Amino acid sequence: MSILDQLNSSQRQATAHHCGPLLVVAGAGSGKTRVLTHRIAHLLGHHGVDPEAILAVTFTNKAARQMKERLELLLARQQALDSHGQPWGTLTEPQQRQLRSRIYHEVTKILWIGTFHALFARLLRLEMDHYQDPEGFTWTRQFTIYDEQDVRSLLKEVVTQEMNLDPCSFDPKQVRWAISRAKNNGLLPDAYAAAHQGHRGRKIAEAYRCYRRALAANNALDFDDLLLIPVQLLRDDGQVRQRWHQRFRHLLVDEYQDTNRTQYELLRLLATDGADPRTYGPWQGRSLFVVGDADQSIYSFRAADFTILMDFQRDFGDGQGDADTRTMVKLEQNYRSTATILEAANGLIAHNHERIDKVLHPSRARGRPIHLSCCDDELVEADALVQTMLAARQRNPGLRWGDMAVLYRVNAQSRVLEEALVRASVPYTVVGGLRFYDRREIKDALAYLRLVLNPADNVSLLRVINVPRRGIGKTTLQRLTDAGTQLGVPLWEIISEPESVQSLAGRSARSVAQFVTLINTLQQEVERIPPAEVVQRVIEDSGLMAQLKAEGTDEAEERLRNLGELVNAALQYQAETDTPDLRDFLTSAALASEDKDKRDLKTDQVVLMTFHASKGLEFPFVALVGLEQGLFPNHRAMEDPAAMEEERRLCYVGLTRAKDELHLFHARMRRLWGGGRKPAPPSCFLAELPEQLVEIQRPRSSGVALRRQLYPDRLLRSDRPEGRPTPHDTVAIQTAWRAGDLVDHDQFGQGQVTHCFGAGSKLFLAVKFGKQSKVLDPRLAPIRRVGTAG
């Protein structure tokens, strides 16, 4: 049996391709990994290609391991008849192990399969002696690879000590980000300085050069160097380039839409020996085989450039249309999702303009309709999500918790979801990020709050006394701590005594005194203002917020959202508690994060993750939450067409993670991070889904109902007297409001509608209650119609 017999026609066409360039446009769930592994096997078995001549690039180490394992098993199954005269399934376990071991030593061990960084680090181990650095720095083959923590420590030393720059003006993290972007764009210090005029640009270029000098002195490279230096080496040294051009005759690249310009240049140099790919001719006995999907390009913030894939036909291919081209194949048969889910995904992504046209075709039946839950707020959304999960498990007893995934746009959204899952005793795990209360910025803010309530808490004090940086060094802290230990008193007593601080802290004495004043001031506020305001004051007055705003990176913005969400947690606590108290709030936060070690050990857990983290995964049950304008798509994309298309691609990735059930959620009101609860218009992406595929549901529970079931003895402030309507009871019953309608309001009593503004989901009512008038949203206000206009 031929290895091609196991494939559909498009997969077979791609796999059988031998020489020359080929772009495989692989839609979600269309079997791209299957095509990659079968192509390598076909090159080896049918064309007799030497394993040493193949270079296969993946985008994660896990994907590389999986590809090797699949290839090893595929080749072993193919050789079972040749070696033993019987099918693979009839071989004994020792025979199977022996055959796989032979395949490993003869094939997969020799193949170069891995990430760009892993493969080109390996190349540098062999060729570093030939590298001539433009700035004269040198490295040996025994170079060390620094991780991000090593890099930041080294850059901090360069910026603050060697260059004596103000870390507030030249934050080492920002300098690191600028240098990383420069390397990803192939720029060395001189080129960076030329492209960034002005004082700041010159200083960063100088820091870049000093940093490179420091790396060379330590015979170390960072991750960006593992791509930049090979590009320079292959571009400048023709002998080295030709050696590897001749060695790797067949290049395969997965997730081609996620390549950046440096990675593209590496592929070009190896594939064409440095020649212009548009004029390169000698493809005999060699190939460039790339697999990707522009519709799933979601990593522009990592310098990924999906136009590299879009331009493949111009750069390497024949430039012909879909019907005539010999250098592009589309995989459009989807084996993952139901027909309903695929039709919805196709309808959404069709609104993008920058894409290669394709339509995913289902191999499965229509399945269940997509459910959209329109919730009053983020609390109702979280409770409705839990109820939807419970209902799905009741409907399908074979559905495990681990078969369910919840996707959100930003990590800060997980806090409300986590608390709802904890209340319902649903096991969960957070993928691609820490649990909310385990995140560094949250632990820092909570440490401040604990210290305000308990200055004797040395652990909290030591965590935050120099966060953000105040110039209080480790040596100073050690002297202060030693003094407290010897005197048998808490560290707080030492730092609260000006004379002691002056003696022990030296130049840091002023910073220590300012920290003490900050804590003392906050202590005076605790009894006077509500917990949420204390949390807000801590975030602002401590400098945590200012530091993150100054960083200005995507990571810093994410951490700012998380701090804002901590304020939301305090506001929610206040709304549900008769006598809110900061100490009780900290207790509830601690309880929300307890027992995590036990839960993390379970394998059957609901998966919480961002849309970005879900790439490449699939689940029987998928819920997308927070589908609102300004959140998803995010506010920065609203005025940028290119950013909006990437947000739409991200939503497309989310939709296509679902195999059997897809549930969508949006809140009509949402308390955004650290602010008040505001109206949240539905995401424009919802309107782009084919209407006939979506069933709209409005959860009847206000969210309080589920919490009352779980905590029957706890009186919640939002409880209502018996018989009074909730906002959900009034979700307008109302086919049409008219001026003159009589209403009853929980707080304002009887009134009459004087004006109606807007229509549908954007209808607002002007209601006169006695001498005062109010403008109300009939979907949310606690009103009911008690009479109609005459």
C-alpha positions, 0 to 999 in steps of 0.5 A: 500500500502506498503512503499516499493512499491514506490521504485525500486528493489535496493532501495527496497532491501536496505530499507527492510534490517533489521539486521546486517551491510549493505553498500549502494553504492549510485550513484549520483542522485540515490535516497539515501535520499529517501532510508534513509527516507524510511528505517527509516519509514520501521523500525518504521512501519514494524518492530516496532522499537522504535524511541529512538533506531534509530540514523541517522547521516547526514553531514549538519544541512540542510540535517537533517532538510530535512530528518525529514521533509520528514520522517514526511510527509512520515509517515503522508501519510502512516497513513492517511488511518488508521486515517481518512479512506481516502488518504492524498490528500483528507484530509483538511489542518487542518486534515493534520496539525493535523496528522503531529503534531502527527507524530512529537510528537510521532516519529520525535521529539524523533528520534536522527537525526543530524550531528556528532557534534550535536548528540555527543554534545547532548550525552555529555550534558547527560554524561559529568560528567562521563568523566575522562580526561587523563590530569586531566581537567574537564568540566560540562554539561553546557559547552560552544561551542566556534566557530572558532573566539573564538578559534582563540582569545583564542589560540592567547592569549595562544601563544603570551601572556601565552607562549610569543612565536614569532607570526611570528614563531608560527602563532596562525592560524598555531598552530590552524590547527596543534591542529585541525589535532591532535584532528581529528587523536585522539591525545592528547598533549603527543601523539602529542609530541611523533609523532612530535619530535623537538623544533617546535613539543614540542612547539605546544604540549605545546600550545595544552596543554595550550589551553586545560587548557584554554578551561577547565578554561572557561568550553568550548569545540571547535568543534573538542572536540565534537568528540574527547571527546566522543571517549575517554569517550566511549572507557574508560567507559564501562558502558557509552558505553554499555548504548548507545550501548543498546540505539541505536540499528539501526545506519544510516549514510549518506555520509559515504565516508566523515567520518574521523577516529574519526567519524569511531571510534564513530560508531564502539564503538556504533555499536559493544560495542567496540569489533572488528567489524570483529569478532562481532557477535550479530547483532540480532535486531540491524544494521549498515546502511551506504550510500555513494559513493567513487566516490564522496569523495572530502574532504580529505583536511578536513581529510575525508578518503574514504578508510573507505567506501572502507574497510566496507566489510572487517571491518563489511561486509561478504567480498564477491564479488558483486554477492554473498554479503549480506552486500552491495547493489548498487543504480545505477539507476539515476533519475537526468541527461540525458543519454548523461551526465551520459555516460560522467560521467561514462567514466570519473570516470572509469579511477580511480582505487580506487573505488567500480565498478558501472555504473549509468544507465539513466532513461531519454532519451539521451538529448542534446550533451555536448558542449565544448567551446575552448576559446582564453583566460579567457576573451573570456571564460567569454564572451562565457559563457554569450552568451551560457546562453543567447542562452539557455534562447532563446532556452528554454524560461522556463529556469530561471537564477536560473536554471543555475550554473557555477562551477570553481575549485578555488574562484579566477576564479569568478572575470572575470566571475562576471564582464562578468555577470555584463556587460550583466546585468545577475543577479548572486549570489556566493555560498560558498564564497564571491563575489570577491571584498568582500573577506577580502584580496581583501578589504585589498589590495584595502584599501592600494591602496585607502590610497596611493591615499588619506591618509586622508581616515581614514577608509582605514587607520584603516583597514590596519595599523595593517594588517598584524600584526605590533604590533600596538595595539588597545590602541595605535590606540585609542590614535592616533585617539583621538588626530586627533579628538581633533585637527580636522585633519586626522589620517594620519597627526598625524602618519606622525609627528615623535614627535607625534608618539613617544609621543603617540605610545610608543613602537609601534612608530617604527612600525607606522613609518615603516607603514608611510614610506611604504605608502610614498614610494608607493605614489611616485611610483603611477605616475611612474609605471602602476596600475598593478605594483602598485597593485603588489607592495602593495601586496608584500611590505605590507607583505600581500603576505608574511603572507599568504605564511607563513601560508601555509594552503589551505585557505591561498593559496586560498587567495593568488590566489585571490590577484594574481587575483586582479593583473590580474584585473589591467592588464585587465584594462590596456589592455582595457584603453588608459590612465590607471590610478590607481584611475580609476581602483579603481573606476571600482573595486568599480562599479563591486561590487556595488548594491550587496544588491539588487542583493542578494535579488533576487531569480532568479540568476545564481549560481556561486560556486566551485566544492566542494560547488556544492556537493549535488545540481542539476541544469538543466543547468551546466557550468564547466569553467577553464578545464585546466591542472594545474588549474583543475586538480590542479598543486599539483595533477599532480605528486600524483596519489591519489590526481589526483584521488580525482581531477577526483572525483571532476570533476565527481561530477561537471558533475553529477550536470547537469540535462539537459544541460552540457557545458564545457569551457577551455582557450588556454591561461590564465593569472594565478594569478598575472603572465603573460598570459601563454599557458593552455593545456586542462585538461586531464579530457576532453580527458577522456570523450567519444569523440562521446558525446562532440561537440567542439565549438570555439567562434567566438567573441574575447571577445572584440565584446561583450564588444563593443556592451555593451560599443559602445562609449568606445575605447578599446586598443585591438580594431583592424582596420577595416578588419584586422583579429583577432586570431579567424579569423585565427584559422587555416583555416589551414588544414596543414601548410608547410614550405614555406607558405607565411603569413601576420602578423599584426605587423611584416608584410609579412613573410615565414614559415621556420619550423613547430614544433609539430602537431594539437593543439600543432603546432608551426611555425617558421616564418622569417620576413626580417632578424628576425625569430619568433616562433608563435602559428598559433591559437593565432597569428594575421597571415593569409596565403597569399600564399602556399608552391610551 
